[in-house]
Amino acid sequence: MERLFLHPKVSRMIYSAHLKRLDQFLVENKYLWQPQPFKTERPQWCETHPELTDALLGLDETELAFYAADNEALISLLSGFIPELAAIHSLIELPTAEAKQQSEIEPRLHAGIPGRKWLQINALYQGMDNPGRAITEWCGGKGYLGRLLSKQSQQLVTTLEYNQDLVEAGIKLADKHNADQQFKTVDVLNDPVSEYLSNHHPIALHACGDLHRELVNHIISSNTPSFTIVPCCYHLGRHDNYSPFNQNLKLQLSREELRLAVNETVTAHHGEIQKRNQDMAWKLGFQQLRAELTGISDYYPFNPVPKAWLKEGFKSYCQKLCQREQLTLPAEPDWESWEAKGYARQHDVLRLQLLRQCFKRAVELWLIMDMAACLEKHAYSVNISVFCDRALTPRNIMIEEER
């Protein structure tokens, strides 16, 4: 069946060219997005673009929330100060997958599936064609997506999952719904998987980091006829630095820089955002306290803080951190002052990091196009589209390959 999009299909040559454009743009502007205001109080660009700095620091809470949630509006705002940023609009534009004519879904099929997860599964299903062959669900957990595909496409689905508890739960659900679905306890990073890819259509919904990258490698080596991938969590992997599929790229990304591609709050609840902001403010307050105690102002990375510490007050938080980091506190620290300094730094960080945020989709598209261009070199015809609104999930890019 011919794939239909709201915009023209992007051709093989354009994907390669698009990757090159993204690579050049991100390298030329890395001085704007690589520095992290959380670690560097005033990045170098604050001196070269003082009007932009003042505009960002002057945003009130309502404006901050608006631009943090609306990337297009943010890019338009920043382009008024740095005109070359207007190019981001065209660099991150993707076609939207048009809903296919799919058969009606029985309500009982999504019983027990968390609401947002079901909406994501349904959106992906509506945007893809029937593979017309046996399906392999890559890192499928309890097999929610695989069960739906088995029932709707009348195809055998093999769900690969590492966690034995999830496998057992998935088997029970498949039996309950009489789905043509089998589960295999497989570590896709280390176990042989070619038998599940040859003459199959693998599908991976939100496979994280190395999991989706390993799938791309196996697809090429197994000569897999077609597949669908929705990547997620690009920073999760076995290595500290990203290894591109295409060796002619100039951009180099560390694990920390990969986090930028998934730095989102659109699916977070208000309470989660408040806790996250408190965590940031207290960390920044402790950083300044540590600088005072040691005389070293450079950012100091420390291990994650137990969530329970955030419930015990700023004083206890810092005391426990100082004990863990072997720092000696003065007799009577002014805790209110240090906490206030933390929140003052947080005020600036939340606003200055908006400049980094406007590059996040461009970094993600660079990673997506890196995979697409590599697959094209191996004679795959690649379709890339957005299958749902980012409010449902920011990781809404679907990569389909079919020979």
C-alpha positions as CSV (number, residue, x, y, z in Angstrom):
1,M,0.0,0.0,0.0
2,E,1.3,3.4,-0.9
3,R,2.3,5.6,2.1
4,L,0.5,8.9,2.3
5,F,1.7,12.0,4.2
6,L,0.4,15.5,4.8
7,H,3.5,16.8,3.1
8,P,5.5,15.3,0.2
9,K,7.7,12.3,1.0
10,V,11.3,13.2,1.7
11,S,13.5,11.4,-0.8
12,R,16.7,9.5,-0.3
13,M,18.9,12.2,-1.6
14,I,17.2,14.9,0.6
15,Y,17.8,12.8,3.8
16,S,21.5,12.7,3.1
17,A,21.6,16.4,2.2
18,H,19.5,17.2,5.3
19,L,21.9,15.4,7.5
20,K,24.8,17.4,6.0
21,R,22.9,20.7,6.6
22,L,22.1,19.8,10.2
23,D,25.7,18.7,10.8
24,Q,27.1,22.0,9.5
25,F,24.5,24.1,11.4
26,L,25.0,22.4,14.7
27,V,28.8,22.6,14.5
28,E,28.8,26.3,13.5
29,N,26.5,27.2,16.4
30,K,27.8,24.8,19.0
31,Y,29.0,27.8,21.1
32,L,25.3,28.6,21.6
33,W,24.0,25.2,22.7
34,Q,26.9,23.3,24.1
35,P,27.6,25.5,27.2
36,Q,25.2,24.6,30.1
37,P,24.0,27.5,32.2
38,F,23.6,25.1,35.1
39,K,27.3,24.5,35.1
40,T,28.6,27.8,33.7
41,E,27.0,30.8,35.4
42,R,27.4,33.0,32.3
43,P,28.2,31.2,29.1
44,Q,30.5,33.1,26.6
45,W,27.5,34.0,24.4
46,C,26.1,36.2,27.2
47,E,29.0,38.6,26.5
48,T,28.6,38.5,22.7
49,H,24.8,38.8,22.8
50,P,24.0,41.1,25.8
51,E,20.6,42.1,24.5
52,L,19.5,38.5,24.2
53,T,20.8,37.8,27.7
54,D,18.9,40.7,29.2
55,A,15.7,39.7,27.3
56,L,15.9,36.1,28.6
57,L,16.7,37.1,32.2
58,G,13.8,39.6,32.0
59,L,11.1,36.9,31.2
60,D,8.5,36.6,33.9
61,E,7.2,33.2,35.1
62,T,4.3,33.2,32.6
63,E,6.5,34.0,29.7
64,L,9.1,31.5,30.8
65,A,6.5,28.7,30.9
66,F,5.2,29.7,27.5
67,Y,8.5,29.6,25.7
68,A,9.6,26.5,27.5
69,A,6.5,24.7,26.2
70,D,6.4,26.2,22.6
71,N,9.6,25.5,20.7
72,E,8.5,27.3,17.6
73,A,7.6,30.4,19.5
74,L,11.0,30.2,21.3
75,I,12.9,30.0,18.0
76,S,11.0,32.9,16.6
77,L,11.8,35.0,19.8
78,L,15.5,34.1,19.7
79,S,15.8,34.7,15.9
80,G,15.1,38.3,16.6
81,F,18.4,38.5,18.4
82,I,20.4,35.9,16.4
83,P,18.9,35.8,12.8
84,E,20.6,32.6,11.8
85,L,18.5,30.7,14.3
86,A,15.5,31.1,12.0
87,A,17.0,28.3,9.9
88,I,16.0,25.9,12.7
89,H,12.4,26.0,11.6
90,S,13.1,24.4,8.2
91,L,15.8,22.1,9.6
92,I,13.3,20.4,12.0
93,E,10.3,20.3,9.8
94,L,8.9,16.8,9.3
95,P,5.8,15.4,7.5
96,T,2.9,14.2,9.5
97,A,1.8,10.7,9.0
98,E,-1.8,10.5,7.8
99,A,-4.0,8.1,9.6
100,K,-4.5,4.9,7.5
101,Q,-7.8,3.1,7.1
102,Q,-7.5,0.6,10.0
103,S,-10.1,-1.8,11.3
104,E,-11.9,-0.9,14.5
105,I,-10.2,-1.8,17.7
106,E,-12.0,-3.8,20.4
107,P,-12.2,-1.8,23.6
108,R,-11.0,-4.7,25.7
109,L,-7.7,-4.7,23.9
110,H,-6.5,-1.6,25.7
111,A,-7.9,-2.6,29.1
112,G,-5.2,-2.3,31.7
113,I,-2.9,-0.3,29.6
114,P,-2.0,3.1,31.1
115,G,-3.9,5.9,29.3
116,R,-1.0,7.9,27.8
117,K,0.7,4.7,26.7
118,W,-2.4,3.4,25.0
119,L,-2.8,6.7,23.1
120,Q,0.8,6.5,21.9
121,I,0.3,2.9,20.8
122,N,-2.9,3.7,19.0
123,A,-1.4,6.7,17.3
124,L,1.5,4.6,16.0
125,Y,-0.8,1.9,14.8
126,Q,-3.0,4.4,13.0
127,G,0.0,5.8,11.2
128,M,1.5,2.6,9.9
129,D,0.6,0.2,7.2
130,N,-0.1,-3.5,7.8
131,P,3.4,-5.0,7.5
132,G,2.0,-8.0,5.6
133,R,4.5,-10.4,7.3
134,A,5.4,-11.8,10.7
135,I,6.2,-9.0,13.2
136,T,8.9,-8.8,15.8
137,E,8.2,-6.5,18.7
138,W,11.7,-5.2,19.8
139,C,12.1,-4.7,23.6
140,G,8.3,-5.0,23.9
141,G,7.8,-5.2,27.7
142,K,4.4,-6.8,28.3
143,G,3.7,-6.8,24.6
144,Y,0.9,-4.2,24.6
145,L,1.7,-3.0,21.0
146,G,2.4,-6.5,19.8
147,R,-0.9,-7.8,21.1
148,L,-2.7,-5.0,19.2
149,L,-0.8,-5.7,16.0
150,S,-1.4,-9.4,16.3
151,K,-5.2,-9.0,16.6
152,Q,-5.6,-6.2,14.0
153,S,-3.2,-7.4,11.3
154,Q,-3.7,-11.2,11.8
155,Q,0.0,-11.7,11.9
156,L,2.2,-13.7,14.2
157,V,4.0,-11.4,16.6
158,T,7.2,-12.4,18.5
159,T,7.9,-10.1,21.4
160,L,11.5,-9.9,22.6
161,E,12.0,-8.7,26.1
162,Y,14.9,-9.0,28.6
163,N,12.9,-8.7,31.8
164,Q,11.5,-12.2,32.8
165,D,8.7,-10.7,34.9
166,L,7.4,-8.6,32.0
167,V,7.6,-11.7,29.7
168,E,5.5,-13.8,32.1
169,A,3.0,-10.9,32.5
170,G,2.8,-10.6,28.7
171,I,2.2,-14.3,28.1
172,K,-0.8,-14.2,30.5
173,L,-2.2,-11.2,28.6
174,A,-1.7,-12.8,25.2
175,D,-3.4,-15.9,26.4
176,K,-6.3,-13.9,27.9
177,H,-6.9,-12.1,24.6
178,N,-6.2,-15.2,22.5
179,A,-3.5,-13.3,20.5
180,D,-1.2,-15.0,18.1
181,Q,1.8,-13.7,20.1
182,Q,4.8,-15.5,21.5
183,F,7.4,-14.1,23.9
184,K,11.1,-14.7,24.0
185,T,13.4,-13.7,26.9
186,V,16.2,-12.1,24.9
187,D,19.0,-9.6,25.6
188,V,19.1,-7.9,22.3
189,L,22.4,-6.3,23.0
190,N,24.2,-9.6,23.5
191,D,22.0,-12.5,22.3
192,P,21.7,-13.7,18.7
193,V,18.6,-12.1,17.1
194,S,18.9,-12.6,13.3
195,E,16.2,-15.3,13.3
196,Y,13.7,-12.8,14.6
197,L,14.6,-10.2,11.9
198,S,15.0,-12.2,8.7
199,N,11.7,-12.1,6.8
200,H,10.1,-10.3,9.7
201,H,9.0,-6.7,10.3
202,P,10.5,-5.5,13.5
203,I,8.8,-2.7,15.3
204,A,10.3,-0.7,18.2
205,L,8.2,1.8,20.1
206,H,10.5,4.0,22.3
207,A,13.4,1.6,22.3
208,C,16.1,3.5,24.3
209,G,19.5,4.5,23.1
210,D,21.7,1.5,22.3
211,L,18.5,-0.6,21.9
212,H,17.3,1.2,18.8
213,R,20.8,1.7,17.5
214,E,21.6,-2.0,17.8
215,L,18.3,-2.7,15.9
216,V,19.5,-0.6,13.0
217,N,22.8,-2.5,12.9
218,H,21.0,-5.9,13.0
219,I,18.5,-4.8,10.3
220,I,21.4,-4.2,7.9
221,S,23.3,-7.3,8.8
222,S,20.2,-9.5,8.7
223,N,18.9,-8.0,5.4
224,T,15.6,-7.3,7.2
225,P,12.9,-6.5,4.5
226,S,11.0,-3.7,6.5
227,F,10.7,-2.2,9.9
228,T,9.3,0.7,12.0
229,I,11.3,2.4,14.7
230,V,10.3,5.2,17.2
231,P,13.6,6.1,19.0
232,C,13.8,7.3,22.5
233,C,16.4,8.3,25.2
234,Y,19.3,8.8,22.9
235,H,21.7,9.3,25.8
236,L,21.3,5.7,27.2
237,G,24.1,3.5,26.1
238,R,27.3,1.7,26.9
239,H,29.6,4.5,25.7
240,D,30.3,8.0,26.9
241,N,30.4,9.4,23.4
242,Y,28.1,8.9,20.5
243,S,29.5,6.9,17.5
244,P,27.8,8.1,14.3
245,F,26.6,5.6,11.7
246,N,28.1,7.9,9.0
247,Q,31.8,8.6,9.5
248,N,31.9,11.8,7.4
249,L,30.1,13.9,10.1
250,K,31.8,16.7,11.9
251,L,29.6,16.9,15.0
252,Q,30.7,15.0,18.1
253,L,28.3,14.4,20.9
254,S,29.0,13.3,24.5
255,R,26.4,11.4,26.6
256,E,25.6,14.7,28.4
257,E,25.0,16.5,25.1
258,L,22.8,13.7,23.9
259,R,20.5,14.5,26.9
260,L,19.6,17.7,25.2
261,A,17.6,15.8,22.5
262,V,15.2,14.5,25.2
263,N,15.1,17.4,27.6
264,E,11.4,17.9,27.8
265,T,8.7,18.8,30.3
266,V,5.6,18.6,28.2
267,T,4.4,15.3,29.7
268,A,5.4,16.2,33.3
269,H,2.7,17.0,35.9
270,H,2.8,20.3,37.8
271,G,3.9,18.6,40.9
272,E,6.8,16.9,39.1
273,I,8.0,20.2,37.7
274,Q,7.9,21.8,41.1
275,K,10.0,19.0,42.6
276,R,12.4,19.2,39.7
277,N,12.7,23.0,40.2
278,Q,13.3,22.5,43.9
279,D,16.0,19.9,43.2
280,M,17.7,22.2,40.8
281,A,17.6,25.2,43.2
282,W,19.0,23.2,46.1
283,K,21.8,21.7,44.0
284,L,22.7,25.2,42.8
285,G,22.6,26.4,46.4
286,F,24.9,23.6,47.5
287,Q,27.2,24.3,44.6
288,Q,27.7,27.8,45.8
289,L,28.1,26.7,49.4
290,R,30.8,24.2,48.3
291,A,32.6,26.9,46.3
292,E,32.6,29.1,49.4
293,L,34.0,26.2,51.5
294,T,36.7,25.0,49.1
295,G,37.5,28.2,47.2
296,I,36.9,26.4,44.0
297,S,34.2,27.9,41.8
298,D,34.3,25.3,39.0
299,Y,31.2,23.2,38.7
300,Y,31.5,20.0,40.8
301,P,29.6,16.9,39.5
302,F,28.3,14.7,42.3
303,N,26.2,11.5,42.4
304,P,22.4,11.7,42.4
305,V,20.8,12.8,45.6
306,P,18.2,10.4,47.2
307,K,14.7,11.8,46.7
308,A,14.0,11.4,50.4
309,W,16.6,14.2,51.1
310,L,14.4,16.7,49.3
311,K,11.7,16.2,51.9
312,E,13.8,17.1,54.9
313,G,14.5,20.7,54.3
314,F,17.5,22.6,52.7
315,K,19.6,22.5,55.9
316,S,19.4,18.7,56.2
317,Y,19.9,18.3,52.5
318,C,23.2,20.3,52.6
319,Q,24.4,18.6,55.8
320,K,24.0,15.2,54.3
321,L,25.7,16.2,51.1
322,C,28.6,17.7,52.9
323,Q,29.0,14.6,55.0
324,R,28.9,12.4,51.8
325,E,31.3,14.7,49.9
326,Q,33.6,15.1,53.0
327,L,33.2,18.8,53.4
328,T,33.5,20.6,56.8
329,L,30.7,23.1,57.5
330,P,31.2,26.3,59.5
331,A,29.6,26.4,63.0
332,E,26.5,28.3,62.0
333,P,25.8,28.6,58.3
334,D,23.2,31.0,57.1
335,W,21.0,28.4,55.5
336,E,18.3,30.8,54.4
337,S,20.9,32.9,52.5
338,W,22.3,29.8,50.7
339,E,18.9,28.6,49.8
340,A,18.0,32.0,48.5
341,K,21.2,32.1,46.4
342,G,20.2,28.7,45.0
343,Y,16.8,29.9,43.9
344,A,18.3,33.1,42.4
345,R,20.7,31.0,40.3
346,Q,17.8,28.8,39.3
347,H,15.9,31.8,38.1
348,D,18.7,32.6,35.7
349,V,19.4,29.0,34.7
350,L,15.8,28.4,33.7
351,R,15.9,31.4,31.4
352,L,19.4,31.2,30.0
353,Q,19.0,27.5,29.1
354,L,16.1,28.4,26.7
355,L,18.8,29.1,24.1
356,R,20.0,25.5,24.4
357,Q,16.4,24.3,24.3
358,C,15.7,25.7,20.9
359,F,18.4,23.4,19.4
360,K,17.0,20.2,21.0
361,R,14.9,19.1,18.1
362,A,17.7,19.8,15.7
363,V,20.0,17.6,17.7
364,E,17.4,14.8,17.7
365,L,16.9,15.2,13.9
366,W,20.6,14.9,13.4
367,L,20.5,11.6,15.2
368,I,17.5,10.4,13.2
369,M,19.0,11.4,9.9
370,D,22.2,9.7,10.8
371,M,20.3,6.4,11.0
372,A,18.3,7.2,7.9
373,A,21.3,8.1,5.7
374,C,23.1,4.9,6.8
375,L,20.1,2.8,5.9
376,E,19.8,4.5,2.6
377,K,23.4,3.5,1.8
378,H,22.3,-0.1,2.2
379,A,19.5,0.3,-0.3
380,Y,16.6,1.0,2.0
381,S,13.9,3.5,1.1
382,V,13.3,5.5,4.2
383,N,10.2,7.3,5.4
384,I,10.4,9.6,8.4
385,S,7.3,11.2,9.8
386,V,5.6,12.5,13.0
387,F,2.9,10.1,14.2
388,C,1.4,12.1,17.0
389,D,1.4,15.5,18.7
390,R,4.3,16.2,21.0
391,A,1.9,16.8,23.9
392,L,1.2,13.1,23.8
393,T,4.9,12.3,23.6
394,P,7.9,14.4,22.5
395,R,9.5,11.3,21.1
396,N,7.0,11.2,18.2
397,I,9.2,10.5,15.2
398,M,8.5,7.3,13.3
399,I,11.2,5.8,11.0
400,E,9.8,3.3,8.5
401,E,12.1,1.4,6.1
402,E,10.9,-0.7,3.2
403,R,12.9,-2.2,0.4
